[in-house]
């Protein structure tokens, strides 16, 4: 029975768990950034509409001397 050296290399590579820790940090950072974007997009749009409503309310206020 003969063994294929390429198959041994592939099996050894796929079972090896001593990779660079930077890969883990890249994946973790991408997940955190993606989650942050998912959370911030709805907040940004609601804050913009709230700011417009407040600006409209303030612009209609009568402020100062002599304004009735």
C-alpha positions as CSV (number, residue, x, y, z in Angstrom):
1,X,0.0,0.0,0.0
2,X,1.5,3.3,-1.0
3,X,0.7,6.7,0.5
4,X,0.4,9.9,-1.4
5,X,2.8,12.5,0.0
6,X,0.6,15.4,-1.2
7,X,-2.4,13.9,0.7
8,X,-0.3,13.7,3.9
9,X,0.7,17.3,3.5
10,X,-2.9,18.4,3.0
11,X,-4.2,16.4,5.9
12,X,-1.5,17.7,8.2
13,X,-2.2,21.3,7.1
14,X,-5.9,21.0,7.6
15,X,-5.5,19.6,11.1
16,X,-2.9,22.0,12.2
17,X,-4.2,24.6,14.7
18,X,-1.1,26.7,15.2
19,X,-2.0,29.6,12.9
20,X,-1.3,33.2,13.4
21,X,-3.3,35.0,16.1
22,X,-3.6,38.0,13.8
23,X,-6.1,36.1,11.6
24,X,-8.4,35.7,14.7
25,X,-8.1,39.4,15.5
26,X,-8.9,40.4,11.9
27,X,-12.1,38.2,12.0
28,X,-13.1,39.5,15.4
29,X,-12.5,43.1,14.4
30,X,-14.5,42.7,11.2
31,X,-17.4,41.2,13.2
32,X,-17.3,44.1,15.7
33,X,-17.2,46.7,13.0
34,X,-20.0,45.0,11.1
35,X,-22.2,44.8,14.2
36,X,-21.5,48.5,14.9
37,X,-22.6,49.4,11.4
38,X,-25.8,47.4,11.7
39,X,-26.6,49.2,15.0
40,X,-25.6,52.7,14.0
41,X,-27.4,52.9,10.6
42,X,-31.0,52.9,12.1
43,X,-29.9,55.2,14.9
44,X,-28.3,57.7,12.4
45,X,-31.5,57.9,10.3
46,X,-33.8,58.3,13.4
47,X,-31.5,61.0,14.8
48,X,-31.6,62.9,11.6
49,X,-35.4,62.9,11.5
50,X,-35.5,63.9,15.2
51,X,-33.1,66.7,14.6
52,X,-35.3,68.0,11.7
53,X,-38.4,67.9,14.0
54,X,-36.6,69.8,16.7
55,X,-35.3,72.4,14.2
56,X,-38.8,73.0,12.9
57,X,-40.2,73.4,16.4
58,X,-37.5,75.8,17.4
59,X,-37.9,77.9,14.2
60,X,-41.6,78.5,15.0
61,X,-40.9,79.8,18.5
62,X,-41.4,83.5,19.1
63,X,-38.4,84.6,21.2
64,X,-37.1,88.0,22.1
65,X,-38.5,91.4,22.9
66,X,-41.5,92.8,21.1
67,X,-42.5,89.5,19.5
68,X,-46.1,88.5,20.4
